[in-house]
Amino acid sequence: MTTLPARAQAKLAALIDAEDEVATLVGVTQRKISELFNSLRLNPHGGRAADQEHEVARLQGKQAELQQRNAQRAALNTRLRTWSQQLGPDCELVDAKAPKPKLKDNEDHFAAINRVRDDIAKLVSERLAVKTCGLPVDEMKAQAEKWVHERALKGRPRIRAGHDTGFEVSVTVETFVEKPTIQDHLAWLDPDAMIARLHEEIDTMPIPKLALTPSARQKRLTDIAAKLLDLERIEEALIEAAEDRDQFVPRRPNADPQAILGVTIAKKAKAATAA
């Protein structure tokens, strides 16, 4: 388990305390409901029966809300603990710089959080589009050429010739090595023709809405991940500010633990090896 920095440990402890407080309120509310039910059972037609029934309904609504809040906080705390436990031994958690978001004119914390979450949703949609994007035509053709050359090497025959043994061509391979396929033999026989035909097939394929090379795709995903984490840190700062005003805002179940705990994952420096 990776050790949390002191500030993150305090944050996790506060989140666990908040979970325990809500669990206590659930128990208190249940006892009140039970007491009222008992009173109504003993005196169903008493003068305060109507008021007691109204109070039971109110407390049951409150109890459902508290139970939902407790379940959300319990799931969050479990995920945070599991996340820190699953980090590799070469990872180190360090405190991240806490953002100081400002509210816009005529904006409260709920509105600010929703605004940031809208921006997060847009980035998540963009990330999905990038993850599922296609390849540019030139990249597909380059990969086709690479594929043909690799197949040609696998399809290359073994030739044996000698004064006494005669001439022999074999396509057998050594044990545990994958046998050449028909594609391998065709690629060896005429790689240029196979490349040309594959290029023709690629030219008939529909053009993807978004096409990126592997390197460009990885860079876009890295940039999106950094922007997402920045937004989630702002979201968490706004949630904390709302809680300071006794306003509860449920955290998103898939929020980055780094943002919630205010940490950054760093790689531990490897000890220098002796020369």
C-alpha positions in Angstrom: 0.0 0.0 0.0 1.3 3.4 -1.0 1.5 5.8 2.0 -0.7 8.9 1.7 0.9 12.3 2.5 -0.3 13.8 5.8 -2.8 16.2 4.2 -4.3 13.3 2.1 -4.5 11.1 5.2 -6.4 13.9 7.0 -8.7 14.3 4.1 -9.5 10.5 4.0 -10.0 10.5 7.8 -12.5 13.4 7.4 -14.3 11.6 4.7 -14.6 8.4 6.9 -15.8 10.6 9.8 -18.5 12.0 7.5 -19.5 8.5 6.5 -19.8 7.5 10.2 -21.8 10.7 11.1 -24.3 9.9 8.4 -24.5 6.3 9.5 -25.3 7.5 13.0 -28.0 9.8 11.7 -29.6 6.9 9.8 -29.7 5.0 13.1 -31.2 7.9 15.0 -33.8 8.5 12.4 -34.8 4.8 12.4 -35.2 4.9 16.2 -37.5 7.9 16.0 -39.6 6.2 13.3 -39.9 3.1 15.5 -40.9 5.2 18.5 -43.6 6.9 16.5 -44.9 3.6 15.1 -45.1 2.2 18.6 -47.0 5.2 19.8 -49.4 5.0 16.9 -49.9 1.3 17.5 -50.7 1.9 21.2 -53.0 4.8 20.5 -54.1 4.8 16.8 -56.9 7.3 17.3 -55.2 9.7 19.7 -55.4 13.4 19.3 -51.8 13.6 17.9 -52.2 10.6 15.6 -52.4 12.8 12.4 -49.3 14.8 13.4 -47.4 11.6 14.2 -48.3 10.0 10.9 -47.1 13.2 9.1 -43.8 13.1 11.1 -43.3 9.4 10.2 -43.7 10.2 6.5 -41.2 13.1 6.9 -38.7 11.0 8.7 -39.0 8.2 6.2 -38.1 10.6 3.4 -35.2 11.9 5.4 -34.1 8.4 6.2 -34.1 7.5 2.5 -32.0 10.5 1.7 -29.5 9.8 4.5 -29.2 6.1 3.5 -28.4 7.2 -0.1 -25.8 9.6 1.2 -24.3 7.0 3.4 -24.1 4.5 0.6 -22.4 7.1 -1.6 -19.8 8.0 1.0 -19.1 4.4 1.9 -18.6 3.5 -1.8 -16.3 6.5 -2.2 -14.2 5.7 0.8 -13.8 2.1 -0.2 -12.7 3.2 -3.7 -10.1 5.6 -2.3 -8.6 3.0 0.0 -8.6 0.4 -2.7 -7.0 2.8 -5.2 -4.1 3.7 -2.8 -3.6 0.0 -2.0 -3.3 -1.0 -5.7 -0.6 1.5 -6.7 2.6 -0.1 -7.7 5.7 -0.1 -5.4 7.5 2.3 -7.7 4.7 5.0 -7.2 4.9 7.8 -4.6 2.1 10.1 -3.7 2.9 13.8 -3.1 0.7 16.7 -2.3 -0.7 18.6 -5.3 -1.1 22.3 -5.4 -4.7 23.1 -4.4 -6.6 25.2 -6.9 -8.5 28.3 -5.7 -11.6 28.5 -8.0 -13.7 31.7 -8.1 -17.4 31.9 -8.6 -18.7 33.8 -11.5 -21.1 36.7 -11.1 -24.5 35.6 -9.6 -23.2 32.0 -9.3 -23.4 29.8 -6.2 -21.4 26.7 -5.5 -24.0 24.4 -6.9 -24.0 26.3 -10.2 -20.2 26.4 -10.3 -20.0 22.7 -9.7 -22.5 21.9 -12.4 -20.6 24.2 -14.8 -17.3 22.4 -14.1 -19.1 19.0 -14.5 -20.4 20.1 -17.9 -16.8 20.8 -19.0 -15.7 17.4 -17.6 -18.5 15.7 -19.5 -17.3 17.4 -22.8 -13.8 16.2 -22.2 -14.9 12.7 -21.4 -16.8 12.7 -24.7 -13.8 14.0 -26.5 -11.6 11.3 -24.9 -14.0 8.6 -26.1 -13.9 10.1 -29.7 -10.1 10.1 -29.6 -9.9 6.5 -28.2 -12.2 5.2 -31.0 -10.8 7.3 -33.8 -9.6 5.9 -37.1 -6.3 6.1 -38.8 -5.3 8.5 -41.6 -5.1 6.8 -45.1 -1.3 7.3 -45.3 -0.9 5.6 -41.9 -3.1 2.7 -42.9 -1.0 2.3 -46.1 2.2 2.4 -44.1 0.9 -0.3 -41.7 -0.2 -2.4 -44.7 3.4 -2.2 -46.2 4.9 -3.2 -42.8 2.4 -6.1 -42.5 3.3 -7.4 -46.0 7.1 -7.2 -45.3 6.6 -9.1 -42.0 4.5 -11.7 -43.7 7.1 -12.1 -46.5 9.8 -12.9 -44.0 7.5 -15.6 -42.5 6.6 -17.0 -45.9 10.2 -17.2 -47.2 11.0 -20.9 -48.1 13.9 -22.9 -47.1 16.0 -24.1 -50.0 18.4 -27.0 -49.9 20.6 -28.0 -52.8 23.5 -30.4 -53.1 25.4 -32.6 -55.5 23.9 -35.7 -54.0 20.6 -34.5 -52.5 19.3 -32.5 -55.4 17.2 -29.3 -55.1 14.5 -29.1 -52.4 12.2 -26.2 -51.4 10.6 -26.6 -48.0 8.0 -24.5 -46.1 8.2 -26.5 -42.9 9.2 -24.7 -39.7 10.8 -25.6 -36.5 8.8 -26.9 -33.6 6.8 -24.3 -31.6 7.1 -21.8 -34.4 3.8 -20.7 -36.0 3.4 -22.3 -39.4 3.4 -19.9 -42.4 -0.1 -19.0 -43.8 -1.2 -18.5 -47.4 -0.9 -14.7 -46.8 2.7 -15.3 -45.8 3.5 -17.2 -49.0 1.7 -14.7 -51.2 3.5 -11.8 -49.5 6.9 -13.5 -50.2 5.9 -14.4 -53.8 5.0 -10.8 -54.9 5.1 -8.2 -52.1 4.7 -5.3 -54.4 1.5 -6.7 -55.9 0.0 -7.4 -52.5 0.9 -3.9 -51.2 -0.7 -2.4 -54.3 -3.9 -4.4 -53.9 -4.1 -3.5 -50.2 -3.7 0.2 -51.0 -6.5 -0.1 -53.5 -8.7 -1.7 -50.8 -7.8 1.1 -48.3 -8.8 3.7 -50.9 -12.3 2.3 -51.0 -12.8 2.4 -47.2 -15.0 5.2 -45.7 -13.1 8.1 -44.3 -13.4 8.3 -40.5 -14.8 11.4 -38.9 -11.7 11.7 -36.8 -8.4 10.2 -38.0 -5.1 10.4 -36.0 -1.7 8.8 -36.2 -0.8 6.6 -33.2 1.5 9.3 -31.8 -1.0 12.1 -32.3 -3.7 10.0 -30.7 -1.5 9.3 -27.6 -0.6 13.0 -27.3 -4.3 14.0 -27.5 -5.2 11.5 -24.8 -2.4 12.7 -22.6 -3.5 16.3 -23.0 -7.1 15.4 -22.2 -6.1 13.4 -19.1 -4.2 16.4 -17.8 -7.1 18.8 -18.5 -9.5 16.4 -16.9 -7.5 16.1 -13.7 -7.2 19.9 -13.5 -11.0 20.3 -13.8 -11.6 17.5 -11.2 -9.3 19.3 -8.8 -11.4 22.5 -9.3 -14.6 20.4 -8.8 -13.3 19.0 -5.5 -12.3 22.4 -4.3 -15.8 23.7 -5.0 -17.4 20.7 -3.2 -15.2 21.4 -0.2 -16.2 25.0 -0.2 -19.9 24.0 -0.4 -19.4 21.6 2.5 -17.9 24.4 4.6 -21.3 26.0 4.2 -23.1 22.9 5.2 -24.2 22.2 1.6 -23.8 18.5 0.6 -22.8 17.7 -3.0 -22.3 14.0 -3.9 -19.0 13.3 -5.5 -19.1 11.6 -8.9 -18.5 7.9 -8.5 -15.8 7.9 -11.2 -14.0 11.1 -9.9 -10.2 10.7 -9.9 -8.9 9.8 -6.4 -5.9 12.1 -7.1 -8.3 15.0 -7.3 -10.3 14.0 -4.2 -7.3 13.4 -2.0 -5.3 16.3 -3.4 -2.3 14.2 -4.5 -0.1 13.6 -7.5 1.4 10.2 -8.5 5.2 10.5 -8.8 7.6 7.7 -9.7 10.1 6.9 -7.0 13.7 7.6 -7.9 15.6 4.4 -8.4 18.7 3.8 -6.3 21.9 4.2 -8.3 23.4 0.9 -9.1 27.0 0.2 -8.4 29.3 0.5 -11.3 
